[in-house]
Amino acid sequence: MSTAEVPTRRAAAPAPGPRRSPGRLTFAAGVVAVLAGALALRVWGLHSGLPWIFNVDEGAHFVPRAIGMFDHSYDPGYFINPPALTYVFHVAFWLRWGGDGVREQFAGDPSAVWAFARAIAAVLGTLSVGLLAWAGVRFFDRRIALVAAVLLAVAFLPVHYAHFALNDAPMLAPVCLALVGAAGVLHGGRMRAFALAGLGLGLATAMKYTAGIVLLPLLAAGALAPLSRAARLRGLVLAAVVAAVAFVIANPYALLDFHTFKAGLSEQSAASSDGGGKLGLSDEHGLSYYAGTLLWGLGFVPVAAALGGAVWLAVRDRRTALVLVPAPVLFLAFMGSQDRFFARWLLPIYPVLILLAAWAAVEALAVVRARVALLRRSPAWTPALVAAVVLGVQGLVYAVHNDRVLASTDTRTLTRTWMVQHIPEGSKIVLEPVTPAPFVRDLDRPSRATPTGDRWIKRRISHFRVTRSGRLEPLGEFRLEDYERTLRPDLVGSYLRGGYCWVITGSTQYGRALAEPGEAPWAIRYYDELRRRGDVVYEVGPFGRGTDEPPFSFDDSFNYRPLGYARPGPRIVVYRLHGGRCT
């Protein structure tokens, strides 16, 4: 059969009753309104923590490296995270300040630079909402597209991570672009759809390696496209070429510095399967962990709708199901088999899950409307409106709450204000790794009280790990996960002998040991000794009045999702030791 004889699109079996979609102008107005809401949710609380960067990954990766490129070549020399977002920031900084200007700004008052980078991440996260609406139109219709856009606009995890200069939220934009192309390939088979899918795939992978999962929808759509076998092959080859070119443009030193690129990939892979080490994570299996994160990262009802939608779509429209369903299933299986897991690592499949949930909810409500006589008189768009509310209400409640928390003063900022007022300059302190390194320095001026210019002298973290038997093992390289395992009671005595009279602790550290006392028994004894030989002189927590502080949760302690949070940050407890040189 020739290409011209193949039908351009095979529609899914129609649902009972009217299925009229909004008109183009109505749809466009709806998308604009959703985009405005999505952007508002992503910029509210944008200045959280500034001028301090309390997110370890945010402070270490993209912004500092983008600024560093003004001092050397464009070779990042670092590929644990792909550098596409780093280049985006670099260009944006050059346009906004210029090379010398951004360095001066970052050295004098980094808040403006961080806020600008976060705003870029928020805009890219918002762009993903519009692109998902486009994909929804191509896969299904405008009703479902609007519902999908609403759900991505308010879903908790995509909104939360769009507040930070990280690649998690920006990565969703090219992922959704790849889905737009895959839908076009499935239902039309034009070469430009293959090219669009390839462009999204290349950019998504250059933004975050695991976003390459969108290759599966492209391959499935290519295999099912209404084309001859030769035309399908040409389309897939075109998509592969475009993807490769897009990846290399966004990550050129993957070829120019291939050895370092390969080493970075190996290190990233090893970090995901290094045998654990994430003290305080109660879930031992990735699948159960990720299943739990979906219930709050996306929502109870959306997850149920996505599961039901996957099954129902396989019955109603097998071709579309083959494009959308395998990717999240295989991605979950792969990520769940790793030894380390983080909720945000599941974000690449959120757009697919949202499309499945939106389709299932709208179609199910359309069936109900058609079968209930009283509802038949309602407008044809009623199922979409109800679906948007039902699917999005949980995300909206938690996203708004999270924005209010992020817009409040961080507990660590409050603690530093207290320290400036009560701990003399030049004093020796023990500060747990819950703050960035510059936290002990005044940004506006170096201190004359210390040789380094820091306001206080911070004790170095022990580089010896304590085994369960109490034996010390040297650490070749200190990692944040190792800190609680370096603690032992006799350290408090060494603080006193060295004159380190102030000890600042944070719940994102000691909470890990309390969550798994059997894994860090000596840390528990350390905190007991600290309480015995010190007085609590300052304490501040992130929870509101009348709220009982829940047990330590790794995710909740860093994303502030529970409604009891009133401000970001851990619970901070400051001790003043007594005895020895601290008398």
C-alpha positions as CSV (number, residue, x, y, z in Angstrom):
1,M,0.0,0.0,0.0
2,S,1.4,3.4,-0.9
3,T,1.9,6.2,1.7
4,A,-1.0,8.2,0.2
5,E,-3.4,5.3,0.8
6,V,-2.6,5.1,4.5
7,P,-5.2,7.0,6.7
8,T,-3.6,10.0,8.4
9,R,-5.2,9.3,11.8
10,R,-7.1,6.6,13.4
11,A,-9.4,8.0,16.0
12,A,-10.1,6.3,19.3
13,A,-13.5,4.8,19.8
14,P,-15.9,7.7,20.7
15,A,-17.3,8.0,24.1
16,P,-21.0,8.1,24.5
17,G,-22.6,11.6,24.4
18,P,-21.2,14.8,23.0
19,R,-17.5,15.3,23.0
20,R,-17.3,18.8,21.7
21,S,-14.0,20.4,22.6
22,P,-13.5,24.1,23.3
23,G,-13.1,26.4,20.3
24,R,-9.6,27.6,19.3
25,L,-10.0,31.0,20.9
26,T,-11.5,29.6,24.1
27,F,-8.8,27.0,24.2
28,A,-6.1,29.6,23.7
29,A,-7.5,31.8,26.4
30,G,-7.7,28.8,28.8
31,V,-4.1,27.9,28.1
32,V,-2.9,31.5,28.7
33,A,-4.8,31.6,32.0
34,V,-3.3,28.3,33.1
35,L,0.2,29.5,32.1
36,A,-0.3,32.7,34.1
37,G,-1.3,30.6,37.2
38,A,1.6,28.2,36.7
39,L,4.1,31.1,36.5
40,A,2.7,32.7,39.6
41,L,3.0,29.5,41.6
42,R,6.6,29.1,40.4
43,V,7.8,32.6,41.2
44,W,6.1,33.0,44.6
45,G,8.8,32.3,47.1
46,L,11.6,32.6,44.5
47,H,13.9,34.4,47.0
48,S,13.7,31.6,49.5
49,G,16.9,31.5,51.7
50,L,18.7,34.2,49.8
51,P,21.5,35.3,49.9
52,W,22.3,31.9,51.3
53,I,21.8,28.8,49.1
54,F,20.7,26.0,51.4
55,N,20.0,23.4,48.6
56,V,23.3,21.6,48.2
57,D,22.9,20.7,44.6
58,E,21.7,24.2,43.7
59,G,24.8,25.7,45.3
60,A,27.3,23.4,43.7
61,H,26.3,22.8,40.1
62,F,24.8,25.0,37.5
63,V,25.0,28.7,38.5
64,P,28.6,28.6,39.8
65,R,29.8,26.7,36.8
66,A,28.0,29.1,34.4
67,I,29.8,32.0,36.0
68,G,33.1,30.1,36.0
69,M,32.9,29.8,32.3
70,F,33.7,33.5,32.0
71,D,37.1,32.7,33.5
72,H,38.0,29.7,31.3
73,S,36.8,27.8,28.3
74,Y,33.3,26.5,27.7
75,D,34.4,23.0,28.6
76,P,32.6,22.4,31.9
77,G,35.1,19.6,32.8
78,Y,32.2,18.1,34.7
79,F,29.4,15.8,33.3
80,I,27.8,14.2,36.3
81,N,25.0,16.6,35.4
82,P,24.7,17.4,31.7
83,P,25.6,21.1,31.0
84,A,22.7,22.3,28.9
85,L,21.2,24.4,31.7
86,T,24.7,25.7,32.6
87,Y,25.0,27.1,29.1
88,V,21.5,28.6,29.3
89,F,22.5,30.4,32.5
90,H,25.8,31.5,31.1
91,V,24.2,33.1,28.1
92,A,21.5,34.7,30.2
93,F,24.1,36.1,32.6
94,W,26.1,37.5,29.7
95,L,23.0,39.2,28.3
96,R,22.0,40.6,31.7
97,W,25.4,41.7,33.2
98,G,28.2,40.7,31.0
99,G,31.1,38.5,32.1
100,D,32.8,41.0,34.4
101,G,29.5,42.4,35.6
102,V,28.1,39.0,36.8
103,R,31.3,38.1,38.6
104,E,31.2,41.4,40.4
105,Q,27.6,41.0,41.2
106,F,28.0,37.5,42.4
107,A,30.9,38.5,44.7
108,G,29.2,41.5,46.2
109,D,25.5,40.5,46.4
110,P,24.8,37.1,44.9
111,S,21.0,37.3,45.6
112,A,20.3,39.0,42.3
113,V,22.2,36.4,40.3
114,W,20.5,33.5,42.1
115,A,17.0,35.1,41.8
116,F,17.6,35.6,38.1
117,A,18.7,32.0,37.5
118,R,15.7,30.8,39.5
119,A,13.4,32.9,37.4
120,I,14.7,31.3,34.3
121,A,14.0,27.8,35.8
122,A,10.5,29.0,36.7
123,V,9.9,30.2,33.2
124,L,11.1,27.0,31.6
125,G,8.9,25.1,34.1
126,T,6.0,27.1,33.0
127,L,6.8,26.6,29.3
128,S,6.5,22.8,29.9
129,V,2.8,23.4,30.9
130,G,2.1,25.0,27.5
131,L,4.0,22.3,25.6
132,L,2.1,19.6,27.5
133,A,-1.2,21.3,26.4
134,W,0.1,21.1,22.8
135,A,0.9,17.4,23.2
136,G,-2.5,16.8,24.7
137,V,-4.2,18.3,21.7
138,R,-2.2,16.1,19.4
139,F,-2.7,12.9,21.3
140,F,-6.4,13.5,22.2
141,D,-8.3,16.8,22.1
142,R,-8.5,20.3,23.6
143,R,-10.5,19.2,26.6
144,I,-7.9,16.7,27.7
145,A,-5.1,19.1,26.8
146,L,-6.5,21.8,29.1
147,V,-6.9,19.4,32.0
148,A,-3.4,18.1,31.5
149,A,-2.0,21.6,31.5
150,V,-3.9,22.4,34.8
151,L,-2.5,19.3,36.5
152,L,1.1,20.0,35.5
153,A,0.6,23.7,36.5
154,V,-0.3,22.8,40.1
155,A,1.3,19.4,40.7
156,F,3.4,19.7,43.9
157,L,6.8,18.4,42.8
158,P,7.1,20.2,39.5
159,V,6.0,23.4,41.2
160,H,8.4,23.0,44.1
161,Y,11.5,22.3,42.1
162,A,10.7,25.2,39.7
163,H,11.8,27.5,42.5
164,F,15.4,26.5,42.3
165,A,18.2,26.9,39.8
166,L,18.3,23.2,39.1
167,N,17.6,21.1,36.0
168,D,14.6,19.2,37.3
169,A,11.8,21.6,36.3
170,P,13.5,23.0,33.1
171,M,14.0,19.5,31.9
172,L,10.2,19.0,31.6
173,A,10.0,21.5,28.7
174,P,12.0,19.5,26.2
175,V,10.4,16.3,27.5
176,C,6.9,17.7,26.7
177,L,8.3,18.9,23.3
178,A,9.3,15.4,22.5
179,L,5.8,14.2,23.4
180,V,4.4,16.8,21.0
181,G,6.5,15.3,18.2
182,A,5.7,11.7,19.2
183,A,2.0,12.5,19.0
184,G,2.5,14.1,15.5
185,V,4.4,11.0,14.4
186,L,1.6,8.7,15.7
187,H,-1.3,10.5,14.1
188,G,0.2,12.1,11.0
189,G,3.7,10.7,10.3
190,R,5.1,13.9,8.8
191,M,8.8,14.3,8.8
192,R,8.6,17.5,10.7
193,A,7.0,15.6,13.6
194,F,9.9,13.2,13.6
195,A,12.3,16.2,13.7
196,L,10.3,17.8,16.5
197,A,10.4,14.6,18.6
198,G,14.1,14.3,17.9
199,L,14.7,17.9,18.9
200,G,12.9,17.4,22.2
201,L,14.7,14.1,22.9
202,G,18.2,15.6,22.3
203,L,17.5,18.7,24.4
204,A,15.9,16.7,27.2
205,T,18.9,14.4,27.4
206,A,21.3,17.3,27.4
207,M,19.3,18.8,30.3
208,K,19.1,15.6,32.4
209,Y,20.3,12.2,31.3
210,T,17.3,10.2,32.6
211,A,15.0,12.4,30.5
212,G,16.1,10.2,27.6
213,I,13.2,8.0,28.5
214,V,11.2,10.0,26.0
215,L,13.0,7.9,23.4
216,L,10.4,5.1,24.0
217,P,7.3,7.1,23.0
218,L,9.2,8.2,19.8
219,L,10.1,4.7,18.9
220,A,6.6,3.4,19.5
221,A,5.1,6.2,17.6
222,G,7.5,5.7,14.7
223,A,6.6,2.0,14.6
224,L,2.9,2.7,14.5
225,A,3.0,5.8,12.3
226,P,0.6,5.7,9.3
227,L,3.5,5.3,6.8
228,S,5.2,2.7,4.8
229,R,8.0,0.8,6.3
230,A,10.6,2.8,4.3
231,A,9.0,6.1,5.3
232,R,9.0,5.1,9.0
233,L,12.7,4.2,8.8
234,R,13.5,7.6,7.2
235,G,11.6,9.4,9.9
236,L,13.3,7.6,12.7
237,V,16.7,8.2,11.1
238,L,15.8,11.9,10.8
239,A,14.7,12.0,14.5
240,A,18.0,10.3,15.5
241,V,20.1,12.8,13.6
242,V,18.2,15.8,14.9
243,A,18.4,14.4,18.5
244,A,22.2,13.8,18.1
245,V,22.7,17.3,16.7
246,A,20.6,18.9,19.4
247,F,22.4,17.0,22.1
248,V,25.9,18.0,20.8
249,I,24.9,21.6,20.4
250,A,23.7,21.7,24.0
251,N,26.5,19.5,25.2
252,P,29.4,20.0,22.7
253,Y,32.2,18.7,25.0
254,A,30.5,15.3,25.1
255,L,32.5,14.9,21.9
256,L,35.3,17.4,22.3
257,D,36.1,16.0,25.8
258,F,34.8,12.5,25.4
259,H,37.0,11.0,28.1
260,T,35.7,13.3,30.8
261,F,32.2,13.0,29.6
262,K,32.4,9.2,29.8
263,A,33.9,9.4,33.3
264,G,31.1,11.7,34.4
265,L,28.5,9.3,33.1
266,S,30.2,6.4,35.0
267,E,30.3,8.5,38.2
268,Q,26.6,9.4,37.9
269,S,25.7,5.8,37.4
270,A,27.8,4.7,40.3
271,A,26.2,7.4,42.5
272,S,22.8,5.9,41.8
273,S,23.9,2.4,42.7
274,D,26.6,2.8,45.3
275,G,25.0,0.5,47.8
276,G,23.0,3.1,49.7
277,G,24.5,5.4,52.3
278,K,21.4,7.6,52.6
279,L,21.0,7.5,56.3
280,G,17.4,8.2,57.4
281,L,15.6,6.8,54.4
282,S,13.3,4.2,55.8
283,D,12.2,2.7,52.4
284,E,14.6,0.0,51.4
285,H,13.1,-0.7,48.0
286,G,12.9,1.9,45.3
287,L,9.6,0.8,43.9
288,S,7.8,1.2,47.1
289,Y,9.5,4.5,47.7
290,Y,8.6,6.0,44.3
291,A,5.1,4.7,44.6
292,G,4.8,6.7,47.8
293,T,6.3,9.8,46.3
294,L,3.8,9.8,43.4
295,L,0.9,10.0,45.9
296,W,2.1,13.4,47.1
297,G,4.3,14.6,44.3
298,L,1.5,14.2,41.7
299,G,-1.5,13.4,43.9
300,F,-3.7,10.5,45.0
301,V,-6.5,11.0,42.5
302,P,-4.1,11.7,39.5
303,V,-2.1,8.5,40.2
304,A,-5.3,6.5,40.4
305,A,-6.6,8.1,37.2
306,A,-3.3,7.4,35.5
307,L,-3.3,3.7,36.5
308,G,-6.9,3.3,35.3
309,G,-6.2,5.4,32.2
310,A,-3.3,3.1,31.2
311,V,-5.6,0.0,31.3
312,W,-8.6,1.7,29.7
313,L,-6.6,3.3,27.0
314,A,-5.1,-0.1,26.1
315,V,-8.7,-1.2,25.5
316,R,-10.0,1.9,23.8
317,D,-7.0,3.0,21.7
318,R,-4.2,0.5,21.7
319,R,-1.9,2.5,19.4
320,T,-1.9,5.5,21.8
321,A,-1.5,3.2,24.8
322,L,1.6,1.6,23.2
323,V,3.1,5.1,22.9
324,L,2.4,6.4,26.4
325,V,2.2,3.4,28.7
326,P,5.6,1.6,28.4
327,A,7.8,4.6,29.2
328,P,6.6,5.1,32.8
329,V,6.4,1.4,33.5
330,L,10.0,0.8,32.4
331,F,11.3,4.0,34.0
332,L,9.8,3.0,37.3
333,A,11.3,-0.5,37.1
334,F,14.7,0.9,36.3
335,M,14.8,3.7,38.9
336,G,13.3,1.4,41.5
337,S,16.2,-1.0,41.0
338,Q,18.8,1.6,42.1
339,D,20.3,1.8,45.5
340,R,19.7,5.5,45.9
341,F,16.5,7.3,45.1
342,F,15.1,10.8,45.3
343,A,11.5,11.9,44.5
344,R,12.6,14.4,41.9
345,W,14.3,11.7,39.9
346,L,10.9,10.5,38.8
347,L,9.9,13.8,37.2
348,P,10.8,12.8,33.6
349,I,7.7,10.6,33.4
350,Y,5.3,13.1,35.1
351,P,4.1,14.5,31.8
352,V,3.1,11.0,30.5
353,L,1.3,10.1,33.7
354,I,-0.5,13.4,33.6
355,L,-1.7,12.8,30.0
356,L,-3.0,9.4,31.0
357,A,-4.7,10.8,34.1
358,A,-6.3,13.7,32.2
359,W,-7.6,11.4,29.5
360,A,-9.1,8.9,31.9
361,A,-10.8,11.6,34.1
362,V,-12.3,13.4,31.2
363,E,-13.5,10.3,29.4
364,A,-14.9,8.8,32.6
365,L,-16.9,11.9,33.4
366,A,-18.1,12.2,29.8
367,V,-19.6,8.7,30.2
368,V,-21.2,9.6,33.5
369,R,-22.7,12.8,31.9
370,A,-24.1,10.8,29.0
371,R,-25.7,8.2,31.2
372,V,-27.3,10.4,33.8
373,A,-30.3,12.3,32.4
374,L,-30.0,15.2,34.8
375,L,-26.4,15.9,33.7
376,R,-27.1,15.7,29.9
377,R,-28.3,19.3,30.0
378,S,-24.9,20.6,31.3
379,P,-22.5,22.1,28.9
380,A,-20.3,19.8,26.9
381,W,-17.2,21.1,28.6
382,T,-18.4,20.2,32.0
383,P,-16.5,16.9,32.3
384,A,-13.2,18.7,31.5
385,L,-14.0,21.4,34.2
386,V,-14.8,18.8,36.8
387,A,-11.8,16.7,35.9
388,A,-9.5,19.7,36.2
389,V,-10.8,20.4,39.7
390,V,-10.8,16.8,40.9
391,L,-7.3,16.1,39.6
392,G,-5.8,19.5,40.5
393,V,-7.2,20.3,44.0
394,Q,-4.6,18.4,46.0
395,G,-1.7,19.8,44.1
396,L,-3.0,23.4,44.3
397,V,-3.5,23.2,48.1
398,Y,0.0,21.9,48.7
399,A,1.6,24.1,46.1
400,V,0.1,27.3,47.6
401,H,1.0,26.2,51.1
402,N,4.6,25.4,49.9
403,D,4.9,28.8,48.3
404,R,3.9,30.5,51.5
405,V,6.5,28.5,53.4
406,L,9.2,29.3,50.9
407,A,8.4,33.0,51.1
408,S,8.9,33.0,54.9
409,T,12.3,33.4,56.6
410,D,14.4,30.2,56.8
411,T,15.2,28.9,60.2
412,R,18.9,29.0,59.3
413,T,18.7,32.7,58.5
414,L,17.0,33.4,61.8
415,T,19.7,31.4,63.5
416,R,22.5,33.4,61.9
417,T,20.8,36.7,63.0
418,W,20.8,35.3,66.5
419,M,24.5,34.2,66.2
420,V,25.5,37.7,65.0
421,Q,23.9,39.2,68.1
422,H,25.1,36.6,70.7
423,I,28.2,34.9,69.5
424,P,31.3,37.2,69.5
425,E,33.3,37.6,66.3
426,G,36.3,35.2,66.3
427,S,34.6,32.6,68.5
428,K,35.1,29.0,67.7
429,I,32.0,27.1,66.7
430,V,30.9,23.6,65.7
431,L,28.4,23.9,62.8
432,E,26.8,20.8,61.4
433,P,26.6,20.6,57.6
434,V,23.2,22.2,57.3
435,T,24.4,25.5,55.9
436,P,26.6,26.5,52.9
437,A,30.3,27.3,53.5
438,P,29.9,31.1,53.2
439,F,27.4,31.0,56.1
440,V,30.2,31.9,58.6
441,R,31.3,34.9,56.6
442,D,29.7,38.3,56.4
443,L,29.0,38.9,52.7
444,D,29.6,42.7,52.9
445,R,33.0,42.6,54.6
446,P,35.7,40.2,55.8
447,S,36.1,40.0,59.5
448,R,39.3,41.1,61.1
449,A,38.8,38.7,64.0
450,T,39.9,35.6,62.1
451,P,42.8,34.9,59.7
452,T,40.4,33.7,57.0
453,G,38.1,36.7,57.2
454,D,35.2,34.5,58.4
455,R,33.1,35.9,61.3
456,W,33.6,32.7,63.3
457,I,36.1,29.9,63.3
458,K,34.3,26.7,62.2
459,R,35.7,23.4,63.3
460,R,36.5,21.0,60.6
461,I,34.3,17.9,60.2
462,S,35.9,14.6,61.3
463,H,37.2,12.5,58.5
464,F,36.9,9.3,60.5
465,R,33.8,7.0,60.3
466,V,32.7,5.2,63.4
467,T,31.8,1.6,62.9
468,R,29.0,-0.1,65.0
469,S,31.7,-1.6,67.2
470,G,33.2,1.9,67.8
471,R,36.3,1.4,65.6
472,L,37.5,4.4,63.6
473,E,37.9,4.1,59.8
474,P,39.5,7.0,57.8
475,L,37.2,8.4,55.1
476,G,39.0,8.9,51.8
477,E,36.4,11.5,50.7
478,F,33.8,13.1,53.0
479,R,30.2,13.0,51.8
480,L,27.2,14.7,53.4
481,E,25.7,11.2,54.0
482,D,28.7,10.3,56.1
483,Y,28.4,13.1,58.7
484,E,26.2,11.3,61.3
485,R,28.5,8.3,61.1
486,T,31.5,10.4,62.1
487,L,30.0,11.4,65.4
488,R,31.1,9.9,68.7
489,P,30.7,11.1,72.3
490,D,34.4,11.9,72.9
491,L,34.2,14.6,70.3
492,V,32.4,16.8,72.8
493,G,35.4,16.6,75.1
494,S,37.7,17.6,72.2
495,Y,35.4,20.6,71.5
496,L,35.9,21.8,75.1
497,R,39.7,21.3,75.0
498,G,39.9,23.2,71.8
499,G,37.7,26.1,72.9
500,Y,34.8,25.3,70.6
501,C,32.1,26.4,72.9
502,W,29.2,26.9,70.6
503,V,27.6,23.9,68.8
504,I,24.9,24.4,66.2
505,T,22.9,21.3,65.2
506,G,20.2,20.8,62.7
507,S,17.4,18.3,62.4
508,T,18.3,17.4,58.8
509,Q,21.4,15.9,60.3
510,Y,20.5,14.5,63.7
511,G,17.1,13.5,62.4
512,R,18.8,10.9,60.2
513,A,20.4,9.2,63.2
514,L,17.2,9.3,65.2
515,A,15.4,7.7,62.3
516,E,17.8,4.8,62.1
517,P,19.5,4.5,65.5
518,G,20.8,1.1,64.7
519,E,22.8,2.5,61.8
520,A,24.4,5.3,63.7
521,P,24.4,4.3,67.5
522,W,27.5,6.4,68.3
523,A,25.8,9.5,66.9
524,I,22.9,9.0,69.4
525,R,25.4,8.9,72.2
526,Y,27.1,12.0,70.9
527,Y,23.9,14.0,71.1
528,D,23.2,12.6,74.6
529,E,26.7,13.8,75.6
530,L,26.1,17.2,73.9
531,R,22.9,17.7,76.0
532,R,24.8,16.6,79.2
533,R,27.7,19.0,78.8
534,G,25.9,21.9,77.1
535,D,22.9,24.2,77.6
536,V,20.4,25.0,74.9
537,V,20.7,28.7,74.3
538,Y,18.7,29.1,71.1
539,E,16.2,26.9,69.3
540,V,14.0,27.6,66.3
541,G,11.8,25.2,64.3
542,P,10.0,25.3,61.0
543,F,6.6,24.2,62.3
544,G,3.8,26.5,63.3
545,R,2.4,26.8,66.8
546,G,0.3,23.9,68.0
547,T,1.9,21.6,65.4
548,D,3.5,18.4,66.7
549,E,6.8,17.9,64.9
550,P,6.5,14.6,62.9
551,P,9.2,11.9,62.7
552,F,12.1,12.7,60.4
553,S,11.2,12.2,56.7
554,F,13.9,12.7,54.1
555,D,11.7,14.3,51.5
556,D,9.5,16.3,53.8
557,S,12.5,17.8,55.6
558,F,13.7,19.4,52.4
559,N,10.6,20.1,50.4
560,Y,8.3,21.3,53.3
561,R,5.2,19.7,51.9
562,P,3.3,18.9,55.2
563,L,0.8,21.6,56.1
564,G,2.3,22.0,59.5
565,Y,5.3,23.8,58.1
566,A,5.4,27.6,58.7
567,R,8.8,28.3,57.3
568,P,11.6,26.5,55.5
569,G,14.7,25.0,57.1
570,P,15.4,22.3,59.7
571,R,14.9,22.7,63.5
572,I,18.1,24.4,64.7
573,V,19.4,23.9,68.3
574,V,22.3,25.9,69.5
575,Y,24.3,24.6,72.6
576,R,26.7,26.5,74.8
577,L,29.1,24.1,76.3
578,H,30.3,24.5,79.9
579,G,33.5,23.3,81.5
580,G,37.1,23.2,80.2
581,R,38.1,26.2,78.2
582,C,34.4,27.1,77.8
583,T,33.9,27.9,81.6
